[in-house]
Amino acid sequence: MKRSSTSGTTADGGAGPVAGGTGRPPRTEPADAKEPVARQEPVDRLEAHRTELTGYCYRMLGSAFEAEDAVQETMVRAWRAYDRFEGRASLRSWLYRIATNVCLDLLKGGQRRARPMDLASPSSVDGPIGTGLPEATWIGPVPDQRVLASAADPAETAVARESVRLAFIAALQRLAPRQRAVLILREVLSWSASEVAELLGSSVASVNSALQRARATLAASGDAADVVRQPLDDAQQALLRRYVDAFERFDMDALTAVLHEDSTLSMPPLELWLRGREDIVKWMLGPGCGCEGSRLVPVAANGRPAFGQYRADGTPWAIQVIETAEGRVTALQCFLDTERLFPLFGLPLRHGGPPPG
């Protein structure tokens, strides 16, 4: 998706082109020693909402990089229009209105991000690997600290973590953009129907209708079950330790023991994906044999345990996001765009090297 330079802003958050960028964008305005303190204060107030807005935009767009660009555009518009902000709504509501308009503008092209299993049937281990599809095809991972704001209520934290898991993000992409916004605001952020109607310039009846259609679509997808998972317990932590040990030792018997019989392996930007632990092990011993000797560095992504995978020579290979259920690993979601993803997760581009500046 081609982006153009920022232009124009309105106090009510009217949409306009989004500023480009492939990594984390600069903050709202550069600090300046000569800038009056009075002008810096609104910047601080706006920045206090950055993490939750990034989470919202990520759920809308399915890409950490698109989300951060959208939030940066939101902050710039809000900063420029702050003097005209009349306070008829809360600052938070005003920012969400701007962010929603930015996201809806980006989604006008109609392209929806997906996971490999959303596009095709399982692949054969013996089939062609392919060269991969463009980045804009895929839902990407996101570090927890970029999208999960701290919450005093453990239940809110659990819902927030569940609502950024990759399967839920994929299900959201099946919704029309305005339905997507309604469902996130109502079901994830617990806004009232009247609040959402005001934000969208719509009616309560229209919001309720959109929510019903969105719920029906998610129910039909089968990937968005309303399961709120608790933090990893001792058994799950032990399972992850067994997985890391098996993977790093390249012990296929031990790996088989931790994988669910219907576990999946996916590797965007490759279309290829596998189902079943037998095929996964066969892949590891065949095309994936380069993983032997790998080291896994723990990170946190999409409300799930995750790892930065380095090959034996110290070069980065993938960000792995792990799903577990029934005492087994059910999904290995490996993202191969290491040039962008490792800096996003604060990982060095060589094992044991310095972290990104």
Disulfide bonds with the S-S distance in Angstrom:
none
